[in-house]
């Protein structure tokens, strides 16, 4: 089961100990700093943390037995409520640590799942979170104590001879199947929407990147979308789409997506694949990074890995170095490749960002003069909706327009050229 944050009084949050391993396969220091941010987002108060260098986790207790003994005393002296491991714990490791430390014990994945569960707002987001939680819980049922192995019957059980553990596993598998079926329906609906956008030549720009990089702030700055902005990890879970008008007059859909973290649990990547897939459908991808974060480069690598897993290679990608107002001029990253430096909060660099988006989008617009009959007002409306009307006048023959529009649209309207 997910850990329940029982202390709701802001003056007395859960007291949390963080433990991690440095096995040399990733930056343990940066990962622990992120784990502290995650704990803060979940409502916990970190009272201590430790990282042990080991070639591999200890099979019984994740960390070495000597460290376990010293941490048990620390937990007693500091009234620790919860211990969070930066890696993945087996049921046996979690149970042994609980007994030795005298605290509840969860791992990084369980912590992230709890945050996602608290933040999901849309029906799709809630389905995705529940699926991820059940996929995480299923292989861990066997290590959750004797209460799950007692015999039981009751409603929905196959008989009194079936153990409670077997019954729980069967119910969870059944629920996982149902959730996957529901999410498949949602995904098919989303794909139909994207195909409809493509048919209507609606261009899409996706905001992707590390959580708390400022994607929602940027969306609000560009579109007045009113998306929740908070200095917390995973403030945005559900994708938000808003219309954005570019300097050329072209209109695009700007889509905000769920933020990423290091070693994002595979349960979440799988469950949120349809949401993350907004990037796969996009015409241009904006990789928003927090330029004031020392781990900016490694965070960009995390984003690149996820985009590769979604088969986004080859799509126009613009690195957006956000929060530059927090970085002194002499410490700013050099602009390499396709990148732009901005501050979504102050507005610095936003005109350059919009110009870059315009440049990267496919299908440069063409200019044309047309005369649309009055009985084809639908075509005039379409030009206003999908193009940029530079001049409009009314004559006895119809509405004369000077427009900038997609060449494919103008080709359809060639009979009305003048």
Number of C-alpha atoms within 10 A of each C-alpha: 13 13 13 8 14 9 14 11 8 9 7 10 17 24 20 26 26 23 21 25 23 17 14 11 7 12 13 18 14 14 19 21 13 16 24 22 16 20 24 17 18 19 17 23 19 21 15 17 17 14 16 15 14 14 11 12 20 13 12 17 20 24 22 15 14 8 12 17 12 11 19 18 14 16 21 13 9 13 15 22 22 24 25 27 27 22 18 18 24 18 18 18 19 24 19 17 24 18 12 16 22 18 20 18 24 25 19 21 24 23 21 22 21 17 20 25 20 14 17 20 13 12 10 19 21 18 21 27 24 20 25 26 23 19 19 20 17 16 12 16 17 16 15 16 12 10 9 18 18 11 15 18 14 8 7 9 17 14 13 11 10 15 17 19 19 19 20 16 19 16 13 17 15 11 15 20 13 13 19 15 12 14 20 13 12 16 17 12 12 16 16 12 12 18 14 12 14 13 9 11 14 16 19 25 25 27 27 28 31 25 25 22 28 25 31 27 21 24 23 18 17 20 15 13 18 13 18 10 16 13 11 15 23 23 22 24 22 22 17 19 20 17 16 21 16 17 12 16 18 21 19 22 19 24 24 28 24 21 25 21 20 18 12 15 17 13 19 20 18 15 22 23 15 21 22 24 19 24 25 20 19 21 20 23 29 24 23 29 27 25 24 19 13 10 14 17 13 14 22 17 14 19 21 17 11 17 20 13 13 17 12 18 12 7 15 17 20 20 21 27 25 27 22 22 18 13 14 9 9 7 10 15 15 10 12 8 9 12 18 19 23 23 22 23 15 12 13 16 17 18 13 13 20 16 13 16 21 21 12 17 17 13 12 14 19 14 15 18 19 20 21 23 17 15 9 11 13 11 14 20 11 11 20 16 12 19 22 20 19 14 10 14 10 13 11 8 10 16 17 21 21 16 21 23 23 20 15 13 17 22 11 9 16 13 11 14 14 11
